[in-house]
Amino acid sequence: MKDIKKLISEISKITSKYQHLAEVSGNNFNVFNVINVTTAEVRLHSRFIAELLNPNGSHGQGATFLKLFANKFEIALDTGVAIVEIEKYIGPLTDTTGGFIDIFISDNKDGVITIENKIYAPDQKNQLLRYYNHNKKNIFYLTLLGSEPYEKSYKYDNENKLDPEKDFQLISYKYDIKQWLIACRKEAVGLPLLREGISHYINLIETLTGQSSNDIMNKEIVDYISENQDNLKQAVLIAENLTDIKIKTQWLFWENLKQKLRENNLDLIEKDNLTWDNIRSYYQDTRNKNKYYGYWVKVFEKDDISIHFGIEIEDEIYFGFTMERNGKGGVAFNEENKEYRNLVLEINNNYRTSLGWLGSRFLSEGLDFRTFNTEAVFELADSKKLDIKTTKIVKKIVADINTLKLKLENTKWH
């Protein structure tokens, strides 16, 4: 134990030194952090990537960046005439067709690229299947770490399903997009504004994917750990226990949150999906992992309708309101339920509607348990800060639930 404490202390000294240098040199400044759009899938990530890919983009470099992307993934595409679209509408939503594609690229020779961009948003039902039925070529499922989609995204039934090994390709921000951006930056070396804009975005990706952009610091840490067998032994021991540390940290968060919810007289619907094993699965399993777990509260019931509040985790924690008709979910987006959706959207303009949610939104606390590298997550190791954070979250939850209840009580239903 003494040796581990010494190792951690020495590494802490190294990181503190470089953190200070970053502060005084201005290297901590990132324009995307300043304007608080770091996880905005459409407003930032899809738009930024699409702008670089667009041969007619404001970067003024023609098809240079699109060619780099097409060559990286060996895609046959006439980049000179390609059209890049964001939120491409592909028809009315049905079980197996329609919806909106995050980034869609096409030429006039049947060359196509479809990109489904996932930062933290949960998978939608039959999403990849619907895109495949629109166009089967070059479908990319882009996530921070190259994660697999849920089966519900690509399988409707035994006849309408995709083969994860053949019908779409997994790519990541951490490796694929970052490598492409580095290549783009080399092409923009003589264009300071463009070059630095790409650099800021690369820095943001490194933050979101748990990578340090300080190669000199990383090398010093590696050199220190590998300089003798005791340091190396203790570092390996820490690494062996890191997953259990993450599981315990997340478990304590959920337990503390549950306590606060009950203290506010919220009657939780007990489900067996928030277990230690499922949190372990969240970190260890690559396939068929149960990432959807959390707490639920019944908010409203009338005739054949019931509305619930839920707080769950996929990569990041989100919460909101769902509804069922005659015990059947997935009906929130139906036209007949528009009035209910509007009531939720009136509560907070950050709520977003989907097939399963009248409205859902992400926490603003930066609790990214997947990459596990934000100050907000590290603070959970301090019991006082954990208590403050969960109290703040539950305060938001209670306010939204009470507001919706009041709106529902005061609404004259047809």
C-alpha positions as CSV (number, residue, x, y, z in Angstrom):
1,M,0.0,0.0,0.0
2,K,2.9,2.3,0.9
3,D,4.4,1.8,-2.6
4,I,1.1,2.5,-4.3
5,K,0.7,5.8,-2.4
6,K,4.3,6.8,-3.4
7,L,3.6,6.0,-7.0
8,I,0.4,8.0,-7.1
9,S,2.1,10.9,-5.3
10,E,4.9,11.1,-7.8
11,I,2.6,10.9,-10.8
12,S,0.4,13.6,-9.2
13,K,3.5,15.8,-9.0
14,I,4.2,15.3,-12.7
15,T,0.6,16.1,-13.7
16,S,0.4,19.1,-11.5
17,K,3.5,20.5,-13.1
18,Y,2.1,20.2,-16.6
19,Q,-1.3,21.4,-15.5
20,H,0.3,24.6,-14.2
21,L,2.3,25.0,-17.5
22,A,-1.0,24.6,-19.4
23,E,-2.7,27.3,-17.3
24,V,0.1,29.9,-17.7
25,S,0.6,29.1,-21.4
26,G,-3.2,29.3,-22.3
27,N,-3.2,25.7,-23.6
28,N,-6.3,25.0,-21.4
29,F,-8.4,27.3,-23.6
30,N,-10.8,25.6,-25.9
31,V,-13.4,27.7,-27.8
32,F,-15.9,24.8,-27.7
33,N,-15.7,24.5,-24.0
34,V,-16.1,28.2,-23.5
35,I,-19.4,28.3,-25.5
36,N,-20.6,25.1,-23.8
37,V,-21.4,23.0,-26.9
38,T,-19.0,20.1,-26.3
39,T,-21.6,17.3,-26.5
40,A,-24.0,19.0,-29.0
41,E,-24.3,16.3,-31.6
42,V,-26.1,18.3,-34.3
43,R,-25.1,21.9,-33.4
44,L,-21.4,21.1,-33.1
45,H,-20.1,17.7,-34.1
46,S,-22.2,16.8,-37.1
47,R,-22.0,20.4,-38.4
48,F,-18.2,20.7,-37.9
49,I,-17.5,17.3,-39.5
50,A,-19.9,17.9,-42.4
51,E,-18.5,21.4,-43.0
52,L,-15.0,19.9,-43.5
53,L,-16.3,17.2,-45.7
54,N,-18.3,19.6,-47.9
55,P,-16.3,20.4,-51.1
56,N,-18.2,23.8,-51.1
57,G,-17.5,24.4,-47.4
58,S,-16.3,27.7,-46.0
59,H,-12.8,26.2,-45.5
60,G,-12.2,26.9,-49.2
61,Q,-10.1,23.8,-49.7
62,G,-12.6,22.1,-52.1
63,A,-12.7,18.4,-51.9
64,T,-9.4,18.0,-50.1
65,F,-10.8,16.9,-46.7
66,L,-13.5,14.7,-48.3
67,K,-10.8,12.9,-50.4
68,L,-8.9,12.2,-47.2
69,F,-12.0,10.7,-45.6
70,A,-12.9,8.6,-48.7
71,N,-9.4,7.3,-49.1
72,K,-9.1,6.4,-45.4
73,F,-12.1,4.2,-45.6
74,E,-11.5,3.1,-49.2
75,I,-14.8,4.5,-50.5
76,A,-15.4,5.0,-54.2
77,L,-16.8,8.6,-54.4
78,D,-16.7,11.4,-57.0
79,T,-15.6,14.0,-54.4
80,G,-15.6,16.8,-56.9
81,V,-19.4,16.7,-57.3
82,A,-20.4,15.3,-54.0
83,I,-23.2,16.9,-51.9
84,V,-23.0,16.8,-48.1
85,E,-26.3,17.1,-46.2
86,I,-27.0,17.3,-42.4
87,E,-30.1,15.8,-40.9
88,K,-31.1,14.4,-44.3
89,Y,-34.8,13.6,-44.4
90,I,-35.5,10.2,-45.9
91,G,-39.3,10.0,-45.5
92,P,-42.0,9.5,-42.9
93,L,-41.1,7.4,-40.0
94,T,-42.3,3.8,-40.1
95,D,-41.0,0.6,-38.3
96,T,-38.4,0.0,-41.0
97,T,-38.1,3.2,-43.1
98,G,-37.8,7.0,-42.8
99,G,-36.4,9.5,-40.4
100,F,-33.4,11.7,-40.5
101,I,-29.7,10.8,-41.3
102,D,-27.1,12.8,-39.3
103,I,-24.7,13.2,-42.3
104,F,-25.4,12.0,-45.8
105,I,-23.0,12.3,-48.7
106,S,-23.8,11.5,-52.3
107,D,-22.3,12.0,-55.8
108,N,-24.0,11.7,-59.2
109,K,-22.6,8.2,-59.8
110,D,-24.3,6.2,-57.0
111,G,-21.5,6.9,-54.5
112,V,-22.9,7.3,-51.0
113,I,-21.8,7.7,-47.4
114,T,-24.2,7.5,-44.4
115,I,-22.9,8.6,-41.0
116,E,-25.0,8.0,-37.8
117,N,-23.3,10.2,-35.3
118,K,-23.6,9.3,-31.6
119,I,-21.9,11.3,-28.9
120,Y,-24.3,10.5,-26.0
121,A,-27.8,10.2,-27.5
122,P,-29.3,6.8,-27.1
123,D,-30.0,4.5,-30.1
124,Q,-33.4,4.9,-31.7
125,K,-35.6,1.9,-32.5
126,N,-34.6,0.4,-36.0
127,Q,-32.5,3.4,-36.7
128,L,-29.7,1.7,-38.7
129,L,-32.2,-0.6,-40.3
130,R,-34.1,2.4,-41.6
131,Y,-31.0,4.0,-43.0
132,Y,-29.9,0.7,-44.6
133,N,-33.3,0.4,-46.3
134,H,-32.7,3.9,-47.7
135,N,-29.3,3.1,-49.1
136,K,-27.2,0.0,-48.3
137,K,-23.8,1.5,-49.1
138,N,-21.1,2.7,-46.7
139,I,-23.1,3.1,-43.5
140,F,-20.9,4.3,-40.6
141,Y,-21.9,4.1,-36.9
142,L,-19.8,6.8,-35.3
143,T,-19.3,6.9,-31.5
144,L,-16.7,8.3,-29.1
145,L,-15.0,5.0,-28.6
146,G,-16.2,2.8,-31.5
147,S,-19.0,1.2,-29.4
148,E,-21.5,-1.2,-30.9
149,P,-25.2,-0.2,-31.4
150,Y,-28.0,-1.9,-29.5
151,E,-29.7,-4.7,-31.3
152,K,-32.9,-2.7,-31.3
153,S,-31.2,-0.3,-33.7
154,Y,-30.6,-2.8,-36.5
155,K,-33.1,-5.6,-35.8
156,Y,-36.9,-5.3,-36.2
157,D,-37.7,-9.0,-36.4
158,N,-36.0,-12.1,-37.8
159,E,-36.7,-11.1,-41.3
160,N,-35.8,-7.4,-41.0
161,K,-32.4,-7.2,-39.5
162,L,-28.8,-6.3,-40.3
163,D,-25.6,-8.2,-40.0
164,P,-23.3,-6.2,-37.7
165,E,-20.3,-7.8,-39.3
166,K,-21.2,-6.8,-42.9
167,D,-24.0,-4.2,-43.2
168,F,-22.5,-1.2,-41.3
169,Q,-19.1,-0.2,-40.0
170,L,-18.1,0.9,-36.5
171,I,-15.8,4.0,-36.3
172,S,-14.7,6.1,-33.4
173,Y,-13.8,9.7,-32.6
174,K,-10.9,8.5,-30.5
175,Y,-9.1,6.9,-33.5
176,D,-10.7,7.3,-36.9
177,I,-12.0,10.9,-36.7
178,K,-9.0,12.1,-34.8
179,Q,-6.6,10.6,-37.4
180,W,-8.6,12.1,-40.2
181,L,-8.6,15.5,-38.5
182,I,-4.8,15.3,-38.0
183,A,-4.4,14.7,-41.7
184,C,-6.8,17.6,-42.4
185,R,-4.7,19.9,-40.2
186,K,-1.6,19.0,-42.1
187,E,-3.3,20.2,-45.3
188,A,-4.3,23.4,-43.6
189,V,-0.8,24.1,-42.1
190,G,-0.6,27.4,-44.0
191,L,-4.0,28.6,-43.1
192,P,-3.8,29.7,-39.4
193,L,-7.6,30.2,-38.7
194,L,-8.6,26.9,-40.2
195,R,-5.6,25.0,-38.7
196,E,-6.3,26.3,-35.2
197,G,-10.0,25.6,-35.6
198,I,-9.2,22.0,-36.4
199,S,-6.7,21.9,-33.5
200,H,-9.4,23.1,-31.0
201,Y,-11.7,20.3,-32.2
202,I,-9.0,17.7,-32.0
203,N,-8.3,18.9,-28.4
204,L,-12.0,18.6,-27.6
205,I,-12.1,15.0,-29.0
206,E,-9.2,14.1,-26.8
207,T,-11.0,15.4,-23.8
208,L,-14.3,13.6,-24.6
209,T,-12.5,10.3,-25.2
210,G,-10.2,10.4,-22.2
211,Q,-6.9,11.1,-24.0
212,S,-4.3,13.6,-22.8
213,S,-3.1,16.0,-25.5
214,N,0.2,16.5,-23.6
215,D,2.5,14.0,-25.1
216,I,5.5,15.3,-23.1
217,M,3.7,14.7,-19.8
218,N,2.6,11.3,-21.0
219,K,6.2,10.4,-21.8
220,E,7.4,11.5,-18.5
221,I,4.8,9.4,-16.7
222,V,5.7,6.4,-18.8
223,D,9.4,6.9,-18.2
224,Y,8.8,7.1,-14.4
225,I,6.7,4.0,-14.2
226,S,9.0,1.9,-16.3
227,E,12.3,3.0,-14.7
228,N,12.1,0.3,-12.0
229,Q,10.3,-2.9,-11.3
230,D,8.5,-1.7,-8.1
231,N,6.9,1.3,-10.0
232,L,5.9,-1.0,-12.8
233,K,4.4,-3.6,-10.4
234,Q,2.3,-1.0,-8.6
235,A,1.1,0.5,-11.8
236,V,-0.1,-2.9,-13.1
237,L,-1.8,-3.5,-9.7
238,I,-3.7,-0.2,-10.1
239,A,-4.7,-1.0,-13.7
240,E,-6.0,-4.4,-12.6
241,N,-8.4,-2.7,-10.1
242,L,-9.4,0.3,-12.2
243,T,-12.6,-1.3,-13.6
244,D,-13.8,-2.2,-10.0
245,I,-13.0,1.4,-9.0
246,K,-15.2,2.7,-11.8
247,I,-18.0,0.3,-10.9
248,K,-17.9,1.3,-7.2
249,T,-17.8,5.0,-8.0
250,Q,-20.9,4.7,-10.3
251,W,-22.7,2.4,-7.8
252,L,-22.3,4.9,-5.0
253,F,-23.6,7.6,-7.2
254,W,-26.8,5.7,-8.0
255,E,-27.3,4.7,-4.3
256,N,-26.9,8.3,-3.2
257,L,-29.3,9.5,-5.9
258,K,-31.9,6.8,-4.8
259,Q,-31.7,8.0,-1.3
260,K,-32.3,11.7,-2.3
261,L,-35.2,10.7,-4.6
262,R,-36.9,8.9,-1.7
263,E,-36.2,11.7,0.7
264,N,-38.3,13.9,-1.7
265,N,-41.2,11.5,-1.5
266,L,-40.8,10.1,-5.0
267,D,-42.1,6.5,-5.1
268,L,-39.5,4.6,-7.1
269,I,-40.6,1.7,-9.3
270,E,-38.2,-1.0,-8.4
271,K,-36.6,-2.7,-11.3
272,D,-33.9,-5.3,-11.2
273,N,-31.7,-3.7,-13.9
274,L,-29.7,-1.4,-11.7
275,T,-27.4,-4.0,-10.3
276,W,-23.7,-4.3,-9.6
277,D,-23.4,-6.9,-12.4
278,N,-25.1,-4.6,-14.9
279,I,-22.7,-1.7,-14.0
280,R,-19.9,-4.2,-14.5
281,S,-21.3,-5.2,-17.9
282,Y,-21.4,-1.5,-18.8
283,Y,-17.6,-1.4,-18.5
284,Q,-16.6,-4.9,-19.5
285,D,-19.0,-6.3,-22.1
286,T,-18.6,-5.5,-25.8
287,R,-21.8,-7.2,-27.0
288,N,-25.3,-7.4,-25.6
289,K,-24.4,-5.1,-22.7
290,N,-27.2,-3.8,-20.7
291,K,-26.4,-0.1,-20.6
292,Y,-29.9,1.1,-20.0
293,Y,-30.5,1.2,-16.3
294,G,-31.7,3.7,-13.8
295,Y,-34.8,4.7,-11.7
296,W,-38.4,5.3,-12.6
297,V,-41.4,7.1,-11.1
298,K,-45.0,7.1,-12.2
299,V,-46.1,10.7,-12.8
300,F,-49.6,10.5,-14.3
301,E,-52.4,8.1,-15.1
302,K,-55.6,8.7,-16.9
303,D,-57.9,6.3,-18.8
304,D,-55.5,4.3,-21.1
305,I,-52.5,6.6,-20.6
306,S,-49.7,6.5,-18.1
307,I,-46.7,8.9,-18.0
308,H,-43.4,8.0,-16.2
309,F,-40.3,9.9,-15.3
310,G,-37.0,8.0,-15.8
311,I,-33.4,8.7,-15.2
312,E,-31.1,6.3,-17.0
313,I,-27.6,5.9,-18.4
314,E,-26.3,5.1,-21.8
315,D,-22.9,6.7,-22.2
316,E,-23.9,9.8,-20.2
317,I,-26.9,10.1,-17.8
318,Y,-30.1,11.5,-19.2
319,F,-33.6,11.9,-17.8
320,G,-37.1,12.7,-19.0
321,F,-40.7,11.6,-19.5
322,T,-42.1,8.6,-21.3
323,M,-45.7,7.5,-21.9
324,E,-47.7,4.3,-22.6
325,R,-51.1,3.8,-24.1
326,N,-52.8,0.6,-23.0
327,G,-49.5,-0.6,-21.5
328,K,-47.6,-0.1,-24.8
329,G,-44.6,2.1,-25.0
330,G,-42.8,3.7,-27.9
331,V,-45.9,5.9,-28.7
332,A,-44.5,9.3,-27.6
333,F,-44.0,10.5,-31.2
334,N,-47.5,9.6,-32.3
335,E,-49.6,12.5,-33.6
336,E,-52.4,11.8,-31.0
337,N,-49.9,12.4,-28.2
338,K,-48.7,15.8,-29.5
339,E,-50.4,17.7,-26.7
340,Y,-48.5,15.7,-24.1
341,R,-45.2,16.3,-25.9
342,N,-45.8,20.0,-26.0
343,L,-46.4,20.1,-22.2
344,V,-43.0,18.5,-21.6
345,L,-41.2,20.7,-24.1
346,E,-42.6,23.8,-22.3
347,I,-40.8,22.8,-19.1
348,N,-37.3,23.2,-20.5
349,N,-36.1,23.9,-24.1
350,N,-33.4,21.3,-23.7
351,Y,-35.9,18.5,-23.8
352,R,-35.9,16.5,-27.1
353,T,-38.7,14.2,-28.3
354,S,-38.1,10.8,-29.8
355,L,-40.1,7.6,-30.4
356,G,-39.8,6.5,-26.8
357,W,-39.6,9.8,-25.0
358,L,-42.1,12.7,-24.7
359,G,-38.9,14.6,-23.8
360,S,-35.4,13.7,-22.6
361,R,-32.3,15.7,-21.8
362,F,-28.8,15.1,-20.5
363,L,-27.5,16.2,-17.2
364,S,-25.3,19.4,-17.3
365,E,-23.0,18.1,-14.6
366,G,-20.6,16.3,-17.0
367,L,-21.0,12.9,-15.5
368,D,-19.5,10.9,-18.3
369,F,-19.0,7.5,-16.7
370,R,-17.9,6.0,-20.0
371,T,-14.7,7.9,-20.6
372,F,-14.4,8.5,-16.9
373,N,-12.1,11.5,-17.2
374,T,-14.0,14.6,-16.1
375,E,-13.6,16.6,-12.9
376,A,-17.3,16.0,-12.3
377,V,-16.7,12.2,-12.2
378,F,-13.5,12.5,-10.1
379,E,-15.3,14.7,-7.5
380,L,-17.6,11.7,-6.8
381,A,-14.8,10.2,-4.7
382,D,-15.4,13.0,-2.2
383,S,-18.6,12.0,-0.2
384,K,-19.5,15.6,0.5
385,K,-19.2,16.6,-3.2
386,L,-21.2,13.5,-4.2
387,D,-23.9,14.5,-1.8
388,I,-24.0,18.1,-3.2
389,K,-24.1,16.8,-6.8
390,T,-27.0,14.4,-6.3
391,T,-28.9,16.9,-4.3
392,K,-28.6,19.4,-7.2
393,I,-29.7,16.7,-9.7
394,V,-32.7,15.7,-7.6
395,K,-33.7,19.3,-7.2
396,K,-34.0,19.6,-11.0
397,I,-35.9,16.3,-11.2
398,V,-38.4,17.2,-8.6
399,A,-39.0,20.7,-10.2
400,D,-39.7,19.1,-13.6
401,I,-42.0,16.4,-12.3
402,N,-44.0,18.9,-10.2
403,T,-44.2,21.3,-13.1
404,L,-45.5,18.6,-15.5
405,K,-48.0,17.4,-12.9
406,L,-49.4,20.9,-12.5
407,K,-49.7,21.3,-16.3
408,L,-51.5,18.0,-16.6
409,E,-53.9,18.9,-13.8
410,N,-54.7,22.2,-15.4
411,T,-55.1,20.9,-18.9
412,K,-58.6,20.4,-20.3
413,W,-58.5,17.2,-22.2
414,H,-60.7,16.7,-25.2
